[in-house]
């Protein structure tokens, strides 16, 4: 979902101390996963259906690797958004 189009979701996640500017969120079976834990869980769910998925799964299925790499990837995302002139998500 695009959080910029779902302000009610942004408010709900903020009430759970999950800032979408600091990380993405996965809701799976009623559980909420944020940031590197989200990426780790997505990797565990991923199939090896193509090269990208295989590489992504191989990297992020390890919790520690996800925890180290996620902040770097998030910083790249934030830099890209800043260059493109896209503002942070507003409550």
Secondary structure as UniProt FT lines:
FT   HELIX           3..5
FT   HELIX           7..15
FT   TURN            16..17
FT   TURN            20..22
FT   STRAND          25..28
FT   TURN            29..30
FT   STRAND          31..34
FT   HELIX           36..45
FT   HELIX           51..60
FT   HELIX           63..83
FT   TURN            84..85
//
